[in-house]
Amino acid sequence: MPYRIITRTVVGLLILAIFGAVTGPQWDPVPLTDPLQVQSTDTAIGQAPAEQHYQVRTRIVTVQLDGGTVQAQISEPIGAPGRRPGVVFVHGAGTGKFTVAFLAQAHALAAAGIVAMVPNKRLENYTTRYRNYVSMAGDYLRSVDLLRTQPDVDPTEVGVYGESEGGWITPVMATEDPGLAFVVLVSAPIVPPRQQAAFATDNYLRRTGVPSGVFRAIPRAVGITPPGGGFDYVDFDVAPYLRAMRQPVLVVYGTADASMPIVQGAQKVIEDTAIAGNEDYTVRYYAGANHGLRVDGAVSPVFLRDLTDWVSGLPTTAAAWPRIAGAQPVQIYEAGPVPVPRWLSDGDVIVGMVVGSVALILLGATLELVGATTLRAANSKRRRRGRPALRSRRLAPGIAAPLAAVGIGTVAAVVALVWYLVTVAKLAVSYEQDAWVVTGGWIAERVLGMAVVVAVVVLLDRMQTVRRVPGARLARGTLASLVLWLPLTGAAVLLGVLAYWGIYQLGI
């Protein structure tokens, strides 16, 4: 019998490995073979004017939007002569209030004689599921219009600064309002959101040191239609807007930013804007700066200097040498199209399979509990009346224990997989490493998954043994049949789900 169990377990694992391989795509990112070379390690902006230093004052204004309003803070230089250039800031995904966002940038610009305006992000039409970058561009353009009307602002010298997610919005603004004077793209993803998410996930996981088998989950998580609807924006392509953008552009990245394609992003901006005949680009890379251009927790002062010099010196600085400068950026893989799973491409289907399967297992356990409770209650009454107790074996001998192991094991394996993926994601975005969790957790999850297969094989073996006995039945009665087959059905589906997410992969 042990030999038979071992042999069947190996066959079962092989079947699950093949099933997992054919039901979804592999993850094979393309190496980036065209690196961007810096022309100078010195990021200083060529032909920049002499620095100015002013005291800064702030005031709050109300921006009228279509169907609502937002507050905005204007930072302006005290005593600066004449009308000044202006900058409107466009938030990234992690920011939304002028009280916390762009504080250092707005102050530095104002101190250099440039009027900076940070509006609050309009949030009533902005959620995780639903975002419309074209509509958001229209909202931010209302702030541009308001800044142009300020008495100390030159309306022909107002530009926009977009950070992170704002890098998808500002090119739309520049295309819809050709009167914008310039565009600053900071930590901009440039590629569509789905591609950026896959790139960031891959990069984070590599830095965290996860086993190679975990990478299979990337296209199966990012390439699907997200459950619950929405998320149409994940395939938003900013390229058509970049290709119509004629304003001078400053492209900025930190070399420690693992979430953005820092080489490819700059390349695409240069290539796409050239289609519109626009060759006024400046690219800067800051050593050790993260996604928010912070080094040791503070916004890089060198970046702030270069930002103010570039804006102050326009239009002279738009194409000043060096065009590409700073620390040499490194990007190993391209951010490219994400493979779509062959069959399980609908997130609602995946969630429905898991929830429905767990429900079947729990329902089977509940029916068993109800049956056992009812039997005990009936026997209690019979004993009080002096009658013999009922003896009922709803399931054939030797079936109940492995059945329980299969049900509990599959649910535990799915819960453990979710915990592992969430925990690794938290480690990855925090740039942390924990071998016990990353490697040990993956090994433990795979061992648990294999233990479930052993339990399934033992259960099937005992069911086969029962069927060989003349007159023997696996389950007696409808209730007992449900207790047996509901958990088995749910467990079978969950095994397929575990295989899909790579628990049983054997290098296939």
C-alpha positions in Angstrom: 0.0 0.0 0.0 2.7 2.6 0.8 4.2 2.0 -2.6 0.8 2.5 -4.3 0.2 5.7 -2.3 3.6 7.1 -3.2 3.3 6.2 -6.9 -0.2 7.8 -7.2 1.0 10.9 -5.3 3.8 11.4 -7.8 1.3 10.9 -10.7 -1.1 13.4 -9.1 1.6 16.0 -8.6 2.7 15.6 -12.2 -0.9 16.1 -13.5 -1.3 19.2 -11.4 2.0 20.6 -12.6 0.9 20.1 -16.2 -2.5 21.6 -15.5 -0.9 24.6 -13.9 1.5 25.1 -16.8 -1.2 25.0 -19.6 -3.9 27.0 -17.9 -1.9 30.2 -17.7 1.1 32.0 -19.2 4.7 31.9 -18.0 6.5 35.1 -17.1 9.5 35.8 -19.4 10.3 39.6 -19.3 12.4 40.8 -22.2 15.9 42.1 -21.3 16.4 45.8 -22.0 19.2 45.8 -24.6 19.3 49.5 -25.5 20.6 51.4 -22.4 20.4 55.2 -22.1 23.9 56.7 -21.6 24.3 59.9 -19.6 26.4 62.6 -21.2 27.6 64.0 -17.9 27.4 63.0 -14.2 26.8 66.7 -13.3 23.1 67.3 -13.4 23.4 71.1 -13.4 21.2 72.8 -16.0 23.2 74.3 -18.8 22.7 78.1 -19.5 20.6 78.5 -16.4 20.2 82.1 -15.1 21.7 83.3 -11.8 19.8 82.0 -8.9 17.3 84.3 -7.2 16.2 84.0 -3.5 12.9 85.4 -2.3 10.8 85.0 0.8 7.8 82.9 0.2 4.1 83.5 1.2 1.2 81.1 0.6 -2.5 81.7 0.2 -5.5 79.4 -0.4 -7.8 79.8 -3.4 -10.8 78.0 -4.6 -10.8 76.3 -8.0 -14.1 76.0 -9.8 -14.5 72.6 -11.5 -17.3 71.1 -13.6 -19.8 70.3 -10.9 -17.6 71.0 -7.9 -14.7 72.9 -6.4 -11.3 72.1 -4.8 -9.0 74.2 -2.7 -5.5 75.0 -3.9 -2.5 76.6 -2.3 -0.4 79.2 -4.1 3.2 79.7 -3.1 4.6 83.0 -4.4 7.8 85.0 -4.1 7.6 88.2 -2.1 8.9 91.2 -4.0 9.7 89.5 -7.3 9.6 92.0 -10.1 7.2 91.8 -13.0 5.1 88.8 -14.0 6.5 85.5 -13.1 6.4 81.9 -14.5 3.9 79.6 -12.9 3.7 75.8 -12.2 0.6 73.7 -11.5 1.3 70.4 -9.7 -0.5 67.2 -10.7 -0.6 64.5 -8.0 0.5 60.9 -8.2 -1.6 58.0 -6.9 -0.3 58.3 -3.3 -1.0 62.0 -2.9 -4.0 64.3 -3.0 -3.7 67.2 -0.6 -1.6 70.4 -0.8 -1.0 70.1 2.9 1.2 67.1 2.4 2.2 66.9 -1.2 4.9 68.9 -3.0 5.8 71.0 0.0 9.5 71.2 -0.8 9.1 71.6 -4.5 6.5 74.4 -4.3 8.6 76.3 -1.7 11.8 75.9 -3.8 10.1 77.2 -6.9 8.6 80.2 -5.1 11.9 81.0 -3.5 13.4 81.1 -6.9 10.8 83.5 -8.2 8.3 81.1 -9.7 4.7 81.0 -8.6 3.7 77.4 -7.6 0.1 76.1 -7.3 -0.8 72.8 -5.6 -4.5 72.0 -5.9 -6.2 69.3 -4.0 -7.0 66.2 -6.1 -10.7 65.9 -7.0 -11.7 62.6 -5.2 -15.4 62.1 -5.9 -14.6 60.6 -9.3 -11.3 59.0 -8.3 -11.3 55.5 -6.8 -9.2 52.4 -7.0 -11.5 50.9 -9.6 -12.5 54.0 -11.6 -10.1 56.7 -12.9 -10.4 58.8 -16.0 -7.1 60.4 -16.8 -8.6 62.6 -19.6 -11.3 63.8 -17.2 -8.7 64.4 -14.5 -6.6 66.4 -17.0 -9.6 68.7 -17.5 -9.9 69.2 -13.8 -6.3 70.2 -13.4 -6.5 72.5 -16.4 -9.1 74.5 -14.4 -6.2 75.2 -11.9 -4.0 76.2 -14.9 -6.7 78.7 -16.0 -7.0 80.1 -12.5 -3.2 80.5 -12.1 -3.0 82.4 -15.3 -5.3 85.0 -14.0 -3.2 85.8 -10.9 -1.8 89.4 -11.1 1.9 88.3 -10.6 1.8 85.5 -13.1 2.7 85.6 -16.8 -0.1 83.6 -18.4 2.2 82.6 -21.3 4.7 81.0 -19.0 2.5 78.6 -17.0 3.5 74.9 -17.1 2.7 71.7 -15.3 4.5 69.3 -13.0 3.3 65.7 -13.0 4.6 63.1 -10.6 4.1 59.3 -10.9 0.5 58.8 -11.9 0.5 62.4 -12.9 2.8 61.4 -15.7 -0.3 60.0 -17.5 -2.3 63.1 -16.9 0.1 66.0 -17.8 0.7 64.9 -21.4 -3.1 65.0 -21.9 -3.2 68.5 -20.5 -0.3 69.6 -22.7 -2.1 68.2 -25.8 -5.5 69.7 -24.9 -4.0 73.1 -23.9 -1.2 73.9 -26.4 -0.7 77.2 -24.6 1.0 75.4 -21.7 4.6 76.6 -21.6 6.4 73.4 -20.4 6.0 70.0 -18.8 7.9 68.4 -16.0 7.6 64.6 -15.7 8.9 63.2 -12.4 9.0 59.4 -11.8 6.6 59.0 -14.7 5.6 55.5 -15.7 4.9 56.4 -19.4 3.9 52.8 -20.3 0.3 51.8 -19.7 -0.7 51.1 -16.0 -1.0 47.3 -16.5 2.5 47.1 -17.9 3.9 49.4 -15.2 2.3 47.2 -12.5 3.8 44.1 -13.9 7.2 45.7 -14.2 7.1 47.0 -10.7 6.0 43.7 -9.3 8.8 41.9 -11.1 11.4 44.4 -10.0 10.2 44.4 -6.4 10.1 40.6 -6.2 13.6 40.3 -7.6 14.9 42.7 -5.0 13.1 40.8 -2.3 14.7 37.5 -3.4 11.7 35.4 -4.0 12.0 31.9 -5.5 11.8 31.8 -9.3 8.5 29.9 -9.2 6.7 32.9 -7.6 7.1 35.0 -10.8 4.6 32.8 -12.6 1.9 34.6 -10.6 2.7 38.0 -12.2 0.8 37.6 -15.5 -1.9 35.5 -13.9 -2.6 38.4 -11.4 -1.9 41.4 -13.6 -3.0 40.0 -16.9 -6.6 39.2 -15.9 -9.7 41.2 -15.9 -9.9 42.5 -12.3 -12.7 41.1 -10.3 -15.7 43.3 -9.5 -15.5 45.4 -12.7 -13.9 48.8 -13.3 -10.1 49.2 -13.7 -10.6 50.3 -17.4 -7.8 52.7 -16.9 -5.2 49.9 -16.5 -4.7 49.9 -20.3 -4.6 53.7 -20.8 -1.9 54.6 -23.3 -0.4 58.0 -23.0 1.7 57.6 -26.2 -0.8 59.4 -28.5 -0.7 62.4 -26.3 3.1 62.4 -26.0 3.3 62.3 -29.8 1.3 65.5 -30.0 3.1 67.3 -27.2 5.2 70.3 -28.4 6.2 71.8 -25.1 9.7 71.5 -23.7 9.9 68.6 -21.2 12.0 67.9 -18.2 12.1 64.1 -17.4 13.4 63.2 -13.9 14.0 59.9 -12.2 15.7 58.6 -9.1 18.1 55.7 -9.7 16.7 53.9 -6.6 13.1 53.9 -7.9 12.3 50.2 -8.5 8.7 50.8 -9.5 9.3 52.8 -12.7 11.0 51.8 -16.0 13.6 54.6 -15.5 15.5 54.0 -18.8 12.6 53.0 -21.0 10.4 55.9 -19.7 12.9 58.6 -20.7 13.5 56.8 -24.1 9.8 56.8 -24.9 9.4 60.4 -24.0 12.2 61.4 -26.3 11.0 59.2 -29.1 7.3 60.0 -28.9 7.7 63.8 -28.6 10.1 63.7 -31.6 7.1 62.5 -33.7 5.6 65.9 -33.1 8.8 67.6 -34.1 9.6 68.3 -30.5 13.3 67.9 -29.6 13.3 70.1 -26.5 13.9 67.5 -23.8 16.1 67.4 -20.7 16.6 64.2 -18.7 18.1 63.9 -15.2 18.9 61.0 -13.0 19.6 61.4 -9.3 21.7 58.8 -7.5 20.0 57.1 -4.6 16.8 59.0 -5.0 13.6 57.0 -4.6 10.2 57.3 -6.3 9.5 60.6 -4.6 13.0 61.9 -5.4 13.9 61.6 -1.8 17.3 60.7 -0.5 17.5 59.8 3.3 13.9 61.0 3.7 14.2 64.4 2.2 13.6 65.6 -1.4 16.9 65.9 -3.1 18.2 69.4 -2.9 20.2 68.9 -6.1 16.9 68.0 -7.9 15.2 71.1 -6.4 18.1 73.3 -7.7 17.9 71.8 -11.2 14.1 72.0 -11.3 14.1 75.8 -10.5 17.0 76.5 -12.8 15.4 74.7 -15.7 12.0 76.5 -15.3 13.6 79.9 -14.7 15.8 79.6 -17.7 13.2 78.6 -20.3 13.1 78.8 -23.2 17.0 78.8 -23.3 17.3 75.8 -21.0 14.8 73.7 -23.0 17.6 72.2 -25.1 20.7 73.1 -23.2 23.6 70.7 -22.8 23.8 68.2 -21.3 20.5 66.8 -22.4 20.9 63.6 -20.4 22.9 63.8 -17.1 23.3 62.4 -13.6 23.9 58.9 -12.3 23.9 56.1 -14.9 20.4 54.5 -14.8 20.1 50.7 -14.8 17.0 48.9 -16.0 17.4 45.2 -16.6 14.0 44.2 -18.2 11.6 46.0 -20.4 8.1 47.0 -19.3 6.0 45.4 -22.0 2.7 43.8 -22.8 1.4 41.4 -20.1 0.5 37.9 -21.3 -3.2 37.1 -20.8 -4.2 33.8 -19.3 -5.7 31.4 -21.8 -8.8 30.4 -19.8 -8.8 32.0 -16.4 -8.6 35.6 -17.6 -11.7 36.8 -15.7 -11.1 37.7 -12.1 -14.7 37.3 -11.2 -14.5 33.7 -12.3 -11.4 33.0 -10.3 -12.9 34.6 -7.1 -16.2 32.8 -7.7 -14.3 29.4 -8.0 -12.5 29.9 -4.8 -15.4 31.2 -2.8 -17.8 28.6 -4.2 -15.4 25.8 -3.5 -14.8 26.9 0.0 -18.5 27.1 0.5 -19.0 23.6 -0.8 -16.4 22.3 1.7 -18.0 24.2 4.6 -21.5 23.1 3.6 -20.3 19.4 3.6 -18.8 19.9 7.1 -22.0 21.7 8.3 -24.2 18.8 7.0 -22.0 16.3 8.8 -22.3 18.3 12.0 -26.0 18.6 11.7 -26.4 14.9 11.0 -24.2 14.0 14.0 -26.1 16.4 16.2 -29.4 15.1 15.1 -28.3 11.5 15.7 -27.1 12.3 19.2 -30.3 14.0 20.0 -32.4 11.1 18.7 -30.3 8.5 20.7 -30.6 10.6 23.8 -34.4 10.3 23.6 -34.3 6.6 22.8 -32.1 6.0 25.8 -34.5 7.8 28.1 -37.3 5.6 26.8 -35.2 2.5 27.3 -34.8 1.8 23.6 -31.5 0.8 22.0 -29.5 3.6 20.4 -29.4 4.0 16.6 -26.1 3.0 15.0 -25.5 4.9 11.8 -22.4 4.9 9.7 -23.2 7.5 7.2 -19.8 7.2 5.5 -18.0 3.9 4.9 -15.3 3.1 7.5 -12.0 4.8 6.9 -13.5 7.6 4.7 -14.2 10.3 7.3 -10.6 11.1 8.4 -9.0 11.5 5.0 -12.1 13.4 3.8 -11.7 15.9 6.6 -7.9 16.2 5.9 -8.6 16.9 2.2 -11.2 19.6 3.1 -9.2 21.3 5.8 -5.9 21.0 3.9 -7.1 22.6 0.7 -8.7 25.5 2.5 -5.6 26.0 4.6 -3.4 25.9 1.5 -5.4 28.6 -0.2 -5.4 30.8 2.9 -1.7 30.3 3.3 -1.1 31.2 -0.4 -3.1 34.4 0.0 -1.1 35.2 3.2 2.2 34.5 1.5 1.5 36.7 -1.6 0.2 39.6 0.6 3.2 39.4 2.9 5.7 39.2 0.1 4.0 42.2 -1.6 4.4 44.2 1.6 8.1 43.3 1.9 8.6 44.1 -1.7 7.1 47.6 -1.7 9.1 48.3 1.5 12.3 47.2 -0.1 12.7 44.6 2.7 14.1 41.1 2.7 13.2 38.2 4.9 14.5 34.8 3.8 12.4 33.0 6.4 9.2 34.5 4.9 10.2 34.7 1.3 11.9 31.4 0.8 10.7 29.5 3.9 7.1 30.5 3.3 7.1 29.4 -0.3 8.6 26.0 0.7 6.1 25.6 3.5 3.2 26.4 1.1 4.4 23.9 -1.5 4.9 21.2 1.2 1.3 21.9 2.5 0.0 21.6 -1.1 1.8 18.3 -1.5 0.4 17.0 1.8 -3.1 17.8 0.5 -2.4 15.6 -2.6 -1.3 12.8 -0.3 -4.6 13.1 1.6 -6.5 13.0 -1.7 -4.6 9.9 -2.8 -5.3 8.2 0.5 -9.0 9.1 0.3 -9.3 7.8 -3.2 -7.5 4.6 -2.3 -9.8 3.9 0.6 -12.9 4.7 -1.6 -11.6 2.2 -4.1 -11.1 -0.4 -1.4 -14.7 0.1 -0.2 -16.1 -0.4 -3.7 -14.4 -3.8 -4.0 -16.4 -5.1 -1.1 -19.7 -6.7 -2.3 -22.7 -4.6 -1.1 -20.6 -1.9 0.5 -21.5 1.7 -0.1 -19.4 4.8 0.2 -22.3 6.8 1.7 -25.7 5.8 2.9 -28.5 8.2 2.2 -28.7 11.6 0.5 -27.2 13.5 3.5 -24.2 11.2 3.6 -23.7 11.5 -0.1 -23.7 15.3 0.1 -21.2 15.1 3.1 -18.9 13.1 0.8 -19.2 14.7 -2.6 -19.6 18.4 -1.8 -16.2 18.7 -0.1 -14.6 16.5 -2.7 -15.9 18.8 -5.5 -14.7 21.9 -3.7 -11.3 20.4 -3.0 -10.8 19.4 -6.6 -11.5 22.9 -7.8 -9.2 24.4 -5.1 -6.4 22.0 -6.2 -6.8 23.4 -9.7 -6.6 26.9 -8.3 -3.4 26.1 -6.4 -1.9 24.5 -9.5 -2.8 27.6 -11.5 -0.9 29.8 -9.1 2.2 27.6 -9.3 2.2 25.5 -6.1 2.8 22.3 -8.0 5.1 23.5 -10.7 8.0 21.1 -11.4 9.9 23.3 -13.9 7.3 22.8 -16.5 
